[in-house]
Every structure is written in structure tokens, then in C-alpha cells.
Amino acid sequence: MPDSNIKLFSFQKFYPIEIVKAKKQYVWDSSGKKYVDFNTGNGIGFLGHGNPFVLGKIKEALSTIYILPPSFKSPIKEEALESLARIAPKNLDSLALLNTGSEAVELALKLLYKYKGKDKKVVYFTNSFHGRTLGALSITSSNPAYNKDFPLLNNTLILPYNDVYALDNASFENVAGVIIEVIQGEGGVIPAKEEFLKTLYEKCQANDAPLIIDEIQTGFGRTGKLWAFMHYNVKPDILLAGKSIGGGVPVSVVFAREEISSKLEAHEHGSTFGFNPIAAAGVAGAIEAYFKLDVESKVQRKSEYLINKIQEAIRDVSHASVRGKGLMIGISQHAQINFIFSCLIKKGVIISRAARNTVRLLPSFLITKRDIEVFTKGIKECWEEANGERVTEENSVRISSNTLNVWYGAKSS
Ligand SMILES: Cc1ncc(COP(=O)(O)O)c(C=O)c1O
């Protein structure tokens, strides 16, 4: 920040390159250098930078009306509602629009306590991430440093992720409901085991404990299906979407069974920016793009290519494995993740990080074979350069190999 003494809080410190332009799956810095964007704003830009469907709707909203309280309707809001009805799971017949993922999680927690009673416990899992607000932090366990110094909700119960035995033996008598990511994102891109999710679903049903599926990262086609839960034989009672659902505009959506959401009185929630016209335009444009551009089948095809190429790249690298689904891919590896992040920047690739040593890829569905090769070539070179940067016990991959549900028969050595 030139000519200013004001400092950013540490959590918002800038990386020392300035991004000045973006188009499709690429961004450019102030020196004119081009990068392939495998991060897309932590998964927001799944439909690509400057998606014409999204831009078109936003421009229309900007030139008509973009300031309106949540309680007033407008044509773009009606259009967003119709679009959302197209992607809502059939059993979820109510919804609310908010602004961030964490906010959606807060509302979902309120729904559970309201529906089952505030003395009941919300079940969450080891290695989870649900956001940074205090309620969301109370059910986040991916890194103790995130929440250890803050007062958290008491009425929660943590269970081990992917542990069918522990789940079978847990009592759900005092449970308000459950929140889960079907592929844990921040925790290291860990998919739920089929049997685990099935057991959880049946247990929720048997105890009338609503199941919240947090698809803020996995939703809206990211994993090759509209919702990641569709890879499994389960259904949520509450579904959370965020990140890419607005095509780049900050917006989150809570879908719920009306039987649950109707318990919440009008005065018990609200948001100044919730369901504003720009958010509505982003959502309407994103959903139009999703169907017109046949996003799902492109993700499936590109995912296969990407995973194959990564498997080739890690063949000679010890302690590396790949997992994930669609275009949400994690590579566990033993070089220092911050070294790999900076090294790849030099090679013209921007990635995301997860857990301690996981390279997380959340590219746009527009990614090409050429882009994928730029990444695999770059990471191979970085691994070679990282020879002197091997991990220590302290920063080694935290997730034990038996929790790594390898969907693609990926090797782990
Ligand atoms: C699964 C999941 N839930 C919730 C959140 C929080 O969303 P936000 O950062 O928009 O508050 C995230 C963000 O990464 C997430 O991945």
C-alpha cells in the first residue's frame, strides 16, 4: 500500500505480486506475466473469470437497480429464484440467500437448534472446516489454531470422520442434527467413504436429526455432479452453497426442508446485503451458464485427464498421492507447501493449499490440456527444486494414510 501507514490485519496480508487482469482461466500480474489459475479465488471462479452470462446479468442489474432491501422484489430477484429452483434438490422446498459461506453455516446451525431445541448437540467431524465466524468455528476442527483462543458453542459433539465404527456407537439421543462436508476441502481434500455416509444418513433418519451437507466448496458442479452428495445415495435436509454459486459475486444459499426452516421466525434472522440485486444477478447468470455451457460433462472429462496427468507426475515422487473428485483435487506431498506455492507462482501457476502439505486444485471448468501440462511440468520441477526443503515431523502431512479415501486408485508410497 503506497503512501500510507495503515496496515492490513495479518490474515489479509498480500502476496507480493499484483494481479491486474483476469480472463477465463488466466490472470496477469502488473509485469504482464500470465498465470494459469488453479485457485480461482479459493474456488469462486469455477465458471471462469469474466463469464459472459454472469457479466451480462450484473451489467443489467447495475444499469437498472442494484440497491434494494431484502424484503422488496425485483425482476432479477424473481429470475434468481426461478434459477435456484432448477438446481434445488427435490426434497428441499425453501431457501434463503446470504453473503458468505460462514453466514450460511450460522443460519443452518440456528435452524437445527430451533427445530430440535437449543440444549441439543450439533454433530460435526474431525478435520472439518465450516468457516470463521464463532458458530462455524465451533464446528471446525481442521486446525486447532483456528479456534483455540475463542469462546465456542458448547452444544456440539465431534466424531471421527470416515469412522463407521465410532459412528455406529455414538448415541444420537441428544443430537440436534449433523453437519458434514462430503469431500473435506480445507482439511486436505478427503472424500467421505460411501459406507460412512450411508450409515450417517440412516442414523440421522432414524433419529429425526437433520443432515446439513456443506457444499460451499463442493457444490455447483465442482465435483462433476451438480451436488457432491449425488455421488452417494444420501439426501440432505439442509444444503449449503457458496463460493462459485454467484459466478464470482459474494453470495451463499441455504436450501432446507420447509418443515425445518418454517420454525425460524422472521425476527430471528436477517442480513442487510442478503439477496441483493447484484447477488441475484450473479446467481441467475451462473446458473444460466452452468446449463448452457454443459459444465458438468466438461468437468468429468477434464477431471479424468487432470488426474491421469497428476498420477504420471507423481510416479517417481515418494510420499505423494492424489485424491478428490471432478475439479476438486488434492495432492498430498512431502515438500513444504509454502515453498511449492511460491515455486509454482514463478512457473506461472497459482494453486491453493489445504491441510499442511496438500496442493489443492480448484480450477475453472475451462481448464485445457495445455494448462494442465503447465501445472504438471511446473510441480515436477518444483519437487526437484524442493529437495533441500523436505518436510519435518512438524509440518508433515497430518492425515494418516487410512483416512485417505483414494478414489482413483492413486498410489501412496
Ligand atoms: C466447506 C466450507 N464451508 C464453509 C466455508 C466458509 O465460507 P466463507 O469463507 O465464504 O465464509 C468454506 C470456505 O472455504 C468451506 O470450504
Ligand as a Chemical Component Dictionary entry (heavy atoms), coordinates in Angstrom:
data_LIG
# 
_chem_comp.id                   LIG 
_chem_comp.type                 NON-POLYMER 
_chem_comp.pdbx_formal_charge   0 
_chem_comp.three_letter_code    LIG 
# 
loop_
_chem_comp_atom.comp_id 
_chem_comp_atom.atom_id 
_chem_comp_atom.alt_atom_id 
_chem_comp_atom.type_symbol 
_chem_comp_atom.charge 
_chem_comp_atom.model_Cartn_x 
_chem_comp_atom.model_Cartn_y 
_chem_comp_atom.model_Cartn_z 
_chem_comp_atom.pdbx_ordinal 
LIG C1 C1 C 0 -16.866 -26.290 3.239 1  
LIG C2 C2 C 0 -16.794 -24.841 3.596 2  
LIG N1 N1 N 0 -17.700 -24.324 4.430 3  
LIG C3 C3 C 0 -17.688 -23.023 4.768 4  
LIG C4 C4 C 0 -16.717 -22.171 4.279 5  
LIG C5 C5 C 0 -16.709 -20.730 4.678 6  
LIG O1 O1 O 0 -17.049 -19.905 3.596 7  
LIG P1 P1 P 0 -16.665 -18.367 3.601 8  
LIG O2 O2 O 0 -15.184 -18.259 3.565 9  
LIG O3 O3 O 0 -17.323 -17.820 2.361 10 
LIG O4 O4 O 0 -17.251 -17.763 4.843 11 
LIG C6 C6 C 0 -15.751 -22.671 3.404 12 
LIG C7 C7 C 0 -14.693 -21.803 2.882 13 
LIG O5 O5 O 0 -13.681 -22.218 2.407 14 
LIG C8 C8 C 0 -15.784 -24.032 3.057 15 
LIG O6 O6 O 0 -14.875 -24.579 2.238 16 
# 
loop_
_chem_comp_bond.comp_id 
_chem_comp_bond.atom_id_1 
_chem_comp_bond.atom_id_2 
_chem_comp_bond.value_order 
_chem_comp_bond.pdbx_ordinal 
LIG C1 C2 SING 1  
LIG C2 N1 SING 2  
LIG C2 C8 DOUB 3  
LIG N1 C3 DOUB 4  
LIG C3 C4 SING 5  
LIG C4 C5 SING 6  
LIG C4 C6 DOUB 7  
LIG C5 O1 SING 8  
LIG O1 P1 SING 9  
LIG P1 O2 DOUB 10 
LIG P1 O3 SING 11 
LIG P1 O4 SING 12 
LIG C6 C7 SING 13 
LIG C6 C8 SING 14 
LIG C7 O5 DOUB 15 
LIG C8 O6 SING 16 
# 
